[in-house]
């Protein structure tokens, strides 16, 4: 997870796929987004919004920027803030979860 966060910091265009990879790893660890939300205490709606923003084909720095023939756009500041905040929460809370699970 930290590697993806560092990749995001190092990416001059700040591609959201680096942050999405953090979400994807966490969902894989817990098998479902709803279980991830419950175990880590992260709002399921925030997780879903991050997922939707990252996969928005109109966002140039999203996961699928070539998925639409229509216009493309940069992510709005509020979208970037949400993705960064949720990714950071996942890293922090997953780390705490692992420490508690394996003292």
N, C-alpha and C positions, 0 to 999 in steps of 0.2 A: 504494500500500500504506500509506504513511504517513497519507494522508487517512482511510483506514478505521480505523487505530489511533487517530488523534486523535478520530474520531467515537465510538469506543468509550469513550475517556476522558471525552468530553463528555456521554455518555449516562448520565443518572442511574440508569437501570435496567440498564445494562451488557448490552445485547442482544448475544448471541453472533454474530448475523449479521454484525456489523461485522468480527469476527475471522475468520469463515468466508470473507468476501470476500477476505481476504488469501490464504488457502489457495487459493481458487478462481482468483485471478489467477496465482498461482505454478503451479498445475496447468496452466492455459492456456498459460503461457510455455513449459513443458516438455512439453506435450502429454499427459502421463500422470503419475499420482501416483508410480508407481515410478521414473520418470526424475527427477522432482523430488527424491525421497528420495536417489537415488544421486548426482546432481549436487551437491546441497547438503549431503549428509552428515547428513540428518535421518532418524531412525528411522521407517520406513514404518508401524510399528504406532502410533506417536504421531500420525502424519498421519491414519491411519484412525480412531483414537479421536476426534480432534478433529472429523473429518467426521461421525462417528456422534453425538457429543454435540450438535453444532450442528444436526443434522437430527432430533434426538429430538423427536417431536411432543408429548411430555408436559412438556418444559421450557418454561416460560412465556417465557423470554427467547431461545429458540431461533429458528430460521428458520420453523418451521411450528407455532406454538402453537395454532392452531385446527384442526389436522389430526386431532385425536382427541376423541371425546366423553367419554372417561374423565377421570380426575383429572389435574390439572396440578401441577407442582412447580417450585420454584426449582432452579437447578443447584447441585450440591454444591460445596463449596469445592475439592475435588480436581479436579472437572471444569473449574471456572473457571481454576484454576491451570494445568492442562494446556493449555487453549486459549490462555491468555495466553502461556505459555512457548513453545508451538509457533509462534504468530503472531510473537512476537519473534524466534525463531530464523530463521524464513523471511525476515523483513525484513533481519536482520543478514547472514545467509549469502547471500541473493540480492544484496544490495548489494556484498558482497565478490566474489561471482561476476562481477558486471558490471564492477567495477573491474579484476579480473584479466583479463577477456575484452577489455576496451577500455582499456588503460593510457594 
